Each structure stands twice: as structure tokens, then as C-alpha cells.
Amino acid sequence: MATIAQAQAQVERIWRATFHEELASTLQEHLRQQALRGVHAALEAALVEELLAYRATTPTAARRSGYAERRVLTTFGFIPDLAVPKLRAGNAARPWQILTRYQLSMSRVLDQSLYFYTLGLSIRDLQEALYVLLDHTLSREAINRITIAAQSPMEQWRRRPLTDTPPVLLVDGVWMHILGPTGKTWTDRAGHVRQEMRGRDQVMLAVMGVWPDGRHQILSYALADSEAAAGWSALFADLIARGLDAAQVQIVGSDGATGLPAAIATHFPHAQQQRCVEHKVRGLDKHLSYTELALTDATTQEALSYKEACRQRRHVVFMDAHAIFEAPTRGEAEARLATFCTQWQAREPKMVRALRRDIALCFSFYAFDPTLHPLIRSTNLIERFFREFRTKADEIGSFPNDMTALVLFHIIVTRDDAKHDRGKVAKTG
């Protein structure tokens, strides 16, 4: 795990190498506001923990007596209304570690330590940072309570009202490994009793909206044990409760998860289902029989190995299948499908049957303007987003808990929104 200083240096390198000045300015403002909200919540929780720790070790300490409001300058801007907990008496005498009694500016290291934890650093990293600054270590339970408060911006985002319903929804899931307690304990060499943890696979279900002008944006996400109907139903119901107008949703694109049709029928009864054409084409691979292979290259007339001949067969099949869905109209697509089936039926009958199965669900996108076809005939838009999440998830390995996975996903969502300036029309080419 990288130290906080290393993480900051890496972010700065990526920033300088990646972002143009105008885009960097917009992204910086989005991240600064998000950071300030996270630091505000985490700092208030940390101050409460400091006061509770003081009272626990000082039997004569007075009881708590509400809060005093203070303006504090952080690296990310002013907090105009920081709630500082007070005692009924003895406030001047008690030690002030996170902030001195009248301190009006935060240590740069402290506020960045609190915020970087919300980006996925471990509890141990935060404990070490706070020990250097405060000369004592907060308990894991205390830090958990602090970071739960720091995660409030994410919860606010997930509960925000939806006032602009897109006609197209793209849905998909990305799998990850998350640790969880088994209910058993074990004793380490130092005699400490530890909870036994075991990894389990869970899936992050996500919904992206696509608008007629080409805009596209993640609307919501949730962890689930599988891609069954129950998980999708819960996510769709939450979207509708937040203001999504189910009657305006015309099409739902997916990769063909078995639980989706029932959830779509329940929550979006007027919507058509669009099967992802990329998944459809890639799925043909496992149905290829490779009969009547040409072992001579048609262009060079050179001899081919069996492996190379199979590769060429697969390449041609994929190219021909993709061409079906790139037709400008549904009529032309169905004509290309008929030609494809005639051409390959004798040599690859299993593959042809697999392609024709539920093929009508792959043509739903033709009901929309042709400029939107590249965006909605597949789930590529949401899968590009998942690729960034998978890269970071692979670096982590196993997430220590559900919340860490949710927070990381949220950071990528908000960063992606800022990076692409969602107020502008997306490219459709």
C-alpha cells in the first residue's frame, strides 16, 4: 500500500501528464468541493472521538455540552460552520490535539489524510498518519466511525433526486472480491483475538442513462450477491423512488443477465430490452465447430496451421456478424442476417443457431435516431467505465469491506463526470 505522500505525488504526475489546462481546472473544482465535504464530515467526527477519549481517561472531566461553531481553513477551502464539541466546564484545561482551542487553520497533512482515506487507503494508513500528528493512535472502531462520517458525500450523491429521465438505460455488473467476517475468531501470536475473515465474490450493479443529445451518465449503483432479478429490482425501485419516470424509459440495454427480463417487466413495463450486440457476437466463439477449415490462406496461398486457420475463421465470423448490426436500418440488418445464415449454416450450424436465438432483442436500438445507434446497441459505454474500476480493484485485490468498494466506485463515478464535463454533448462516433 502506497503512503499518503506517494499517493499524492502519483496523482500530481498523472494530473500533469493527462489533463489540459481548461479540463484540469474544471476537474480540480469538482474534486475540491467533494474533498471539502468529506474533510468537514471526517473532522467533526474525529473531534468527537478525541473528546470521548479524553473523558474516558479523565474521571473528573465534565459532561459534554453541545457544540461551538468555528470557521476553519483547510487545504480545500473554508469550512464556515465546523461543529466543535464542548464540555460543560474545563475546556481551557483539557488537551486539544486535532485542533488547538482557537486554531483557525488545519494542518495540510491532517485534512489530506482524512480525505485520502475516503479514496480507499487502509485504516492502518490513517492510524499511522494520525499518530504522527496527534502522538496517539485512535482505535479501529473510532476510525471506522470517522470514515463512515466522511463517506456521507457518497450517500448524498446516491440519494439525490432525479429530475431528468433518460429514454435509454444501460445496465451491467462488475464482479469483485470482498472480505467479510465468518463469525469465527482466532488468536494471533501476541494473544490478540482476531475475527476470521473470508473473501466472497460480489457484483456492483450499475445503471447508466443515455439521452437523445448523446449525454450519458451513471445514475446509480449497488452491491449485490448476484445479477438475479432481486438485485436489479431493488436498484430500479430506488431509481424510481428518487424521481425516475418509469413511463419515459423506452429501452434497457444489457448483456443478457438472466435476472434482468423479470426486473425490467416489473419496473419498466413500457420499455423494450436491447441485448448487447458486442456480447452477442463474442458469445459466438464457444459455438464454433471449425468444420471444413481452409488450410490455405485465400490471399497469399500459403499453408496455414490448424490454429491459424481457426483464428482466421473466428475473425471472419466476427466481422460478418458485426456488419449485421452496423446496418443503417433494421430491414437492412435482417437482410444481412439472412445472408450470414445462408453463408455459414453448412459449416457452423451451432453458431448460426446461437446467433438467431433471441436475435430480435438485438434490433431494438433501430427504434432510435441513427446517431444514437453506436451508443445504445451495446453496453460499451458502461464497460469502458468498469475497466477503470477493475484496474483499481485489481491493485487492491480483496476489498476489506463493502463500504470500501462502494467508496472507490463512487470516486470513479464523480471523477468520470468531472473529466467528461457531463453538461456537454457526448461523442456519438
Wavefront OBJ file of the C-alpha trace (Angstrom):
o trace
v 0.000 0.000 0.000
v 1.414 3.386 -1.015
v 1.982 6.015 1.651
v -0.068 9.192 1.563
v 2.928 11.181 0.265
v 3.484 8.654 -2.526
v -0.203 8.692 -3.419
v -0.201 12.486 -3.631
v 2.908 12.511 -5.826
v 1.375 9.937 -8.147
v -1.843 11.948 -8.507
v 0.166 15.070 -9.343
v 2.172 13.212 -12.017
v -0.962 11.827 -13.629
v -2.597 15.251 -13.477
v 0.299 16.976 -15.255
v 0.563 14.278 -17.936
v -3.127 13.810 -18.628
v -5.252 16.914 -18.340
v -5.364 20.034 -20.462
v -5.484 23.302 -18.517
v -9.200 24.014 -19.050
v -10.281 20.467 -18.210
v -7.930 20.311 -15.225
v -9.469 23.495 -13.811
v -12.991 22.063 -14.041
v -11.927 18.730 -12.560
v -9.999 20.448 -9.789
v -13.063 22.422 -8.713
v -15.272 19.295 -8.670
v -12.735 17.373 -6.608
v -12.061 20.317 -4.276
v -15.744 20.621 -3.400
v -16.033 16.893 -2.857
v -12.861 16.869 -0.742
v -14.086 19.757 1.410
v -17.365 17.959 2.172
v -15.516 14.765 3.082
v -12.958 16.551 5.290
v -15.717 18.543 7.023
v -17.622 15.390 7.989
v -14.493 13.452 8.964
v -13.062 16.306 11.043
v -16.261 16.739 13.067
v -16.361 13.011 13.782
v -12.670 12.993 14.757
v -13.195 15.888 17.211
v -15.997 13.961 18.900
v -13.762 10.884 19.174
v -10.980 12.988 20.716
v -13.347 14.368 23.350
v -14.777 10.915 24.145
v -11.248 9.525 24.546
v -10.363 12.373 26.926
v -13.450 11.798 29.099
v -12.801 8.048 29.170
v -9.313 8.576 30.655
v -10.207 11.556 32.914
v -12.774 10.564 35.559
v -13.150 14.151 36.780
v -13.941 15.545 33.318
v -17.220 17.397 32.974
v -20.041 16.113 30.808
v -20.436 17.159 27.186
v -22.314 20.374 26.466
v -23.222 20.722 22.812
v -21.056 22.338 20.151
v -19.323 25.607 19.334
v -19.280 26.778 15.724
v -15.920 27.658 14.204
v -14.568 28.823 10.844
v -11.598 26.678 9.791
v -9.340 26.996 6.782
v -8.372 23.691 5.135
v -6.329 22.914 2.060
v -9.565 22.618 0.093
v -11.174 25.872 1.296
v -13.064 27.348 4.275
v -15.383 25.340 6.491
v -17.648 28.139 7.751
v -19.571 26.126 10.325
v -17.381 23.406 11.848
v -19.157 21.933 14.891
v -16.588 21.632 17.718
v -17.827 19.579 20.729
v -17.563 21.201 24.187
v -17.530 20.193 27.841
v -19.730 21.907 30.438
v -16.541 23.046 32.153
v -12.786 22.709 31.773
v -12.500 23.330 28.046
v -9.458 25.556 28.507
v -7.622 22.977 30.624
v -8.181 19.864 28.540
v -5.660 18.919 25.821
v -6.617 19.878 22.255
v -4.817 17.608 19.809
v -6.579 17.682 16.438
v -7.188 21.432 16.667
v -5.960 23.785 19.369
v -8.694 25.648 21.206
v -8.598 28.715 18.952
v -6.883 27.258 15.866
v -8.405 28.594 12.630
v -6.437 26.651 10.024
v -5.976 22.931 9.514
v -2.724 21.105 9.022
v -2.395 20.270 5.329
v -1.299 16.738 6.194
v -4.246 16.095 8.521
v -7.031 17.176 6.198
v -5.442 15.340 3.280
v -5.017 12.244 5.457
v -8.720 12.248 6.272
v -9.734 12.797 2.665
v -7.337 10.300 1.126
v -8.835 7.603 3.346
v -12.139 8.188 1.555
v -10.252 7.350 -1.650
v -9.521 3.850 -0.415
v -6.446 3.993 1.821
v -6.459 1.484 4.654
v -7.365 2.080 8.279
v -3.720 1.356 9.162
v -2.550 4.146 6.827
v -4.884 6.603 8.544
v -3.876 5.412 12.017
v -0.203 5.980 11.174
v -0.869 9.462 9.781
v -2.888 10.497 12.838
v -0.262 9.060 15.200
v 2.451 11.239 13.633
v 0.224 14.317 14.014
v -1.524 13.622 17.303
v 1.045 11.449 19.125
v -1.577 8.820 19.859
v -3.424 6.182 17.868
v -7.198 6.138 17.538
v -8.824 2.741 17.770
v -10.066 0.945 14.679
v -13.626 1.437 15.953
v -13.089 5.189 16.302
v -11.587 5.457 12.824
v -14.433 3.413 11.397
v -16.884 5.906 12.872
v -14.850 8.806 11.481
v -14.691 7.355 7.987
v -18.388 6.499 7.984
v -18.999 10.206 8.518
v -16.512 11.021 5.744
v -18.498 8.820 3.392
v -21.614 10.964 3.753
v -20.990 12.811 0.447
v -21.302 9.470 -1.323
v -24.587 8.717 0.391
v -25.893 12.165 -0.515
v -24.994 11.520 -4.154
v -26.790 8.174 -4.136
v -29.925 9.764 -2.656
v -30.018 12.841 -4.903
v -33.339 13.429 -6.722
v -33.529 12.543 -10.418
v -35.360 15.210 -12.412
v -34.324 14.369 -15.993
v -35.352 10.845 -17.021
v -33.335 9.436 -19.944
v -35.195 7.319 -22.536
v -32.342 4.776 -22.579
v -30.846 2.852 -19.661
v -27.703 0.735 -19.974
v -27.212 -1.751 -17.138
v -24.347 -4.057 -16.278
v -22.450 -5.522 -13.350
v -18.781 -5.796 -12.400
v -17.578 -8.539 -10.065
v -15.060 -8.104 -7.236
v -13.696 -9.907 -4.174
v -14.740 -8.570 -0.743
v -13.689 -9.821 2.688
v -16.288 -10.467 5.356
v -16.357 -11.979 8.858
v -17.237 -15.672 9.128
v -18.373 -15.361 12.755
v -15.343 -17.306 13.984
v -12.284 -15.950 15.802
v -8.630 -16.891 16.142
v -5.762 -15.854 18.436
v -2.548 -14.423 16.999
v 0.969 -14.862 18.435
v 0.584 -11.785 20.606
v -2.532 -13.244 22.194
v -4.962 -10.914 20.442
v -8.304 -12.359 19.433
v -8.971 -11.701 15.743
v -12.084 -12.154 13.627
v -11.765 -14.754 10.901
v -12.291 -13.133 7.501
v -13.144 -14.878 4.258
v -13.425 -13.476 0.768
v -16.614 -13.706 -1.241
v -17.492 -12.617 -4.759
v -19.973 -9.771 -5.074
v -21.170 -7.740 -8.009
v -21.570 -3.970 -8.330
v -24.763 -3.392 -10.320
v -24.811 -0.070 -12.171
v -27.316 1.877 -14.276
v -26.259 4.460 -16.868
v -28.680 6.868 -18.549
v -28.352 7.918 -22.201
v -30.190 10.994 -23.519
v -31.166 11.843 -27.141
v -28.445 14.527 -27.351
v -25.787 11.906 -26.611
v -25.233 12.690 -22.923
v -24.602 9.644 -20.768
v -24.051 9.344 -17.020
v -24.082 6.773 -14.212
v -27.366 7.211 -12.315
v -26.974 4.710 -9.501
v -25.147 1.596 -8.320
v -25.411 -1.003 -5.565
v -23.661 -4.120 -4.319
v -25.429 -7.468 -4.694
v -24.642 -11.155 -4.284
v -25.647 -11.928 -7.884
v -27.201 -10.492 -11.035
v -30.524 -12.129 -10.177
v -33.873 -10.348 -10.510
v -33.968 -9.307 -6.839
v -30.801 -7.198 -7.059
v -31.884 -5.433 -10.240
v -35.404 -4.875 -8.883
v -34.049 -3.198 -5.759
v -31.838 -0.885 -7.837
v -34.655 0.005 -10.277
v -37.087 0.633 -7.418
v -34.580 3.009 -5.809
v -34.228 4.977 -9.072
v -37.992 5.330 -9.379
v -38.293 6.394 -5.733
v -35.752 9.142 -6.422
v -37.808 10.540 -9.286
v -37.020 8.478 -12.397
v -40.197 8.355 -14.542
v -40.611 4.687 -15.480
v -43.097 5.556 -18.234
v -40.429 7.578 -20.085
v -37.895 4.743 -20.231
v -38.137 3.303 -23.740
v -35.262 0.830 -23.859
v -32.993 -1.008 -21.399
v -29.704 -2.343 -22.764
v -27.907 -5.222 -21.085
v -25.556 -8.144 -21.643
v -28.281 -10.751 -21.191
v -28.156 -11.429 -17.446
v -30.883 -13.987 -16.672
v -32.493 -11.974 -13.862
v -32.984 -8.798 -15.880
v -36.080 -9.520 -18.007
v -38.294 -10.047 -14.952
v -36.991 -6.884 -13.258
v -37.476 -4.835 -16.448
v -41.010 -6.137 -16.918
v -41.892 -5.201 -13.332
v -40.418 -1.702 -13.182
v -40.322 -0.562 -16.832
v -43.314 -2.282 -18.457
v -43.263 0.065 -21.484
v -39.571 -0.415 -22.260
v -38.045 -2.718 -24.831
v -34.991 -4.787 -23.969
v -31.825 -4.309 -26.020
v -29.356 -7.186 -25.889
v -25.766 -6.006 -26.198
v -24.622 -6.831 -29.723
v -20.954 -6.996 -28.608
v -21.767 -9.729 -26.079
v -23.867 -11.482 -28.708
v -21.019 -11.572 -31.212
v -18.331 -12.504 -28.676
v -20.571 -15.298 -27.393
v -20.471 -16.992 -30.797
v -16.893 -18.107 -30.132
v -17.899 -21.016 -27.895
v -20.310 -22.328 -30.554
v -17.798 -22.540 -33.418
v -17.114 -26.086 -34.670
v -14.363 -25.227 -37.195
v -15.528 -27.792 -39.740
v -14.347 -27.611 -43.380
v -11.450 -25.317 -42.480
v -9.404 -23.878 -45.322
v -5.768 -24.673 -44.547
v -4.506 -22.344 -47.282
v -4.542 -18.544 -46.995
v -7.005 -17.183 -49.556
v -4.813 -14.160 -50.313
v -1.233 -15.464 -50.224
v -1.994 -19.138 -50.962
v 0.403 -20.072 -48.161
v -0.258 -23.094 -45.989
v -1.886 -22.432 -42.616
v -1.568 -24.303 -39.350
v -4.786 -25.577 -37.824
v -4.531 -22.942 -35.082
v -4.081 -20.114 -37.580
v -6.927 -21.430 -39.736
v -9.199 -21.397 -36.671
v -8.132 -17.863 -35.882
v -8.978 -16.709 -39.410
v -12.380 -18.455 -39.285
v -13.192 -16.735 -35.981
v -12.074 -13.351 -37.346
v -14.251 -13.627 -40.460
v -17.294 -14.783 -38.464
v -16.949 -11.883 -36.040
v -16.514 -9.339 -38.851
v -19.570 -10.647 -40.716
v -21.660 -10.737 -37.526
v -20.688 -7.191 -36.544
v -21.668 -5.979 -40.008
v -25.256 -7.132 -39.375
v -25.719 -4.648 -36.530
v -23.887 -1.837 -38.309
v -26.594 -1.717 -40.996
v -28.319 1.689 -41.166
v -31.854 0.250 -40.905
v -33.495 -2.768 -39.331
v -34.615 -4.011 -42.738
v -31.038 -3.969 -43.992
v -29.854 -5.672 -40.786
v -32.354 -8.505 -41.230
v -31.250 -8.897 -44.857
v -27.620 -9.154 -43.756
v -28.643 -11.686 -41.112
v -30.289 -13.856 -43.751
v -27.158 -13.708 -45.905
v -24.959 -14.556 -42.932
v -27.051 -17.595 -42.006
v -27.044 -18.882 -45.601
v -23.274 -18.460 -45.824
v -22.419 -20.221 -42.551
v -25.252 -22.717 -41.968
v -23.490 -25.737 -43.507
v -20.113 -25.182 -41.833
v -21.170 -23.693 -38.471
v -24.777 -24.732 -37.692
v -24.388 -24.389 -33.880
v -23.019 -20.886 -34.247
v -25.868 -19.865 -36.562
v -28.467 -21.195 -34.097
v -26.791 -19.260 -31.284
v -26.865 -16.054 -33.312
v -30.530 -16.397 -34.254
v -31.590 -17.144 -30.663
v -33.432 -14.064 -29.319
v -31.965 -12.024 -32.189
v -34.968 -9.667 -32.180
v -33.778 -8.293 -28.817
v -30.572 -7.150 -30.532
v -32.528 -4.995 -33.020
v -34.437 -2.808 -30.527
v -31.991 0.082 -30.960
v -33.316 0.703 -34.503
v -36.315 2.478 -32.952
v -33.986 5.428 -32.178
v -32.244 8.072 -34.261
v -29.262 6.605 -36.187
v -26.833 8.972 -34.413
v -27.589 7.126 -31.150
v -27.121 3.606 -32.545
v -23.400 3.319 -31.657
v -24.171 4.377 -28.066
v -27.127 2.134 -27.281
v -26.732 -1.075 -29.319
v -24.133 -2.336 -26.840
v -23.110 -1.795 -23.227
v -19.677 -0.495 -24.292
v -20.256 2.903 -22.630
v -20.678 1.407 -19.187
v -17.997 -1.242 -19.764
v -15.401 1.456 -20.501
v -16.209 2.865 -17.081
v -15.922 -0.590 -15.500
v -12.447 -1.046 -16.967
v -11.095 1.798 -14.813
v -12.758 0.339 -11.728
v -11.351 -3.149 -12.473
v -7.842 -1.720 -12.806
v -8.026 -0.191 -9.328
v -9.827 -3.217 -7.867
v -7.051 -5.484 -9.184
v -4.458 -3.326 -7.397
v -6.399 -3.702 -4.126
v -7.011 -7.442 -4.549
v -9.684 -8.110 -1.927
v -11.663 -5.164 -0.579
v -11.651 -5.146 3.250
v -15.407 -4.448 3.387
v -18.437 -3.440 1.319
v -18.096 0.262 2.104
v -14.559 0.459 0.738
v -15.749 -0.966 -2.596
v -18.692 1.454 -2.721
v -16.489 4.457 -1.913
v -13.950 3.577 -4.604
v -16.726 3.127 -7.155
v -18.195 6.493 -6.151
v -14.850 8.276 -6.528
v -14.507 6.902 -10.062
v -18.078 7.963 -10.892
v -17.580 11.547 -9.733
v -14.127 11.799 -11.319
v -15.525 10.474 -14.598
v -18.362 13.033 -14.522
v -15.895 15.866 -13.938
v -13.409 14.599 -16.511
v -16.019 14.373 -19.272
v -17.945 17.531 -18.280
v -21.362 15.871 -18.400
v -23.038 19.132 -19.391
v -21.628 18.761 -22.896
v -22.933 16.509 -25.668
v -21.107 13.218 -25.829
v -19.468 11.996 -28.995
v -21.557 9.506 -30.928
v -18.986 8.321 -33.438
l 1 2 3 4 5 6 7 8 9 10 11 12 13 14 15 16 17 18 19 20 21 22 23 24 25 26 27 28 29 30 31 32 33 34 35 36 37 38 39 40 41 42 43 44 45 46 47 48 49 50 51 52 53 54 55 56 57 58 59 60 61 62 63 64 65 66 67 68 69 70 71 72 73 74 75 76 77 78 79 80 81 82 83 84 85 86 87 88 89 90 91 92 93 94 95 96 97 98 99 100 101 102 103 104 105 106 107 108 109 110 111 112 113 114 115 116 117 118 119 120 121 122 123 124 125 126 127 128 129 130 131 132 133 134 135 136 137 138 139 140 141 142 143 144 145 146 147 148 149 150 151 152 153 154 155 156 157 158 159 160 161 162 163 164 165 166 167 168 169 170 171 172 173 174 175 176 177 178 179 180 181 182 183 184 185 186 187 188 189 190 191 192 193 194 195 196 197 198 199 200 201 202 203 204 205 206 207 208 209 210 211 212 213 214 215 216 217 218 219 220 221 222 223 224 225 226 227 228 229 230 231 232 233 234 235 236 237 238 239 240 241 242 243 244 245 246 247 248 249 250 251 252 253 254 255 256 257 258 259 260 261 262 263 264 265 266 267 268 269 270 271 272 273 274 275 276 277 278 279 280 281 282 283 284 285 286 287 288 289 290 291 292 293 294 295 296 297 298 299 300 301 302 303 304 305 306 307 308 309 310 311 312 313 314 315 316 317 318 319 320 321 322 323 324 325 326 327 328 329 330 331 332 333 334 335 336 337 338 339 340 341 342 343 344 345 346 347 348 349 350 351 352 353 354 355 356 357 358 359 360 361 362 363 364 365 366 367 368 369 370 371 372 373 374 375 376 377 378 379 380 381 382 383 384 385 386 387 388 389 390 391 392 393 394 395 396 397 398 399 400 401 402 403 404 405 406 407 408 409 410 411 412 413 414 415 416 417 418 419 420 421 422 423 424 425 426 427 428 429
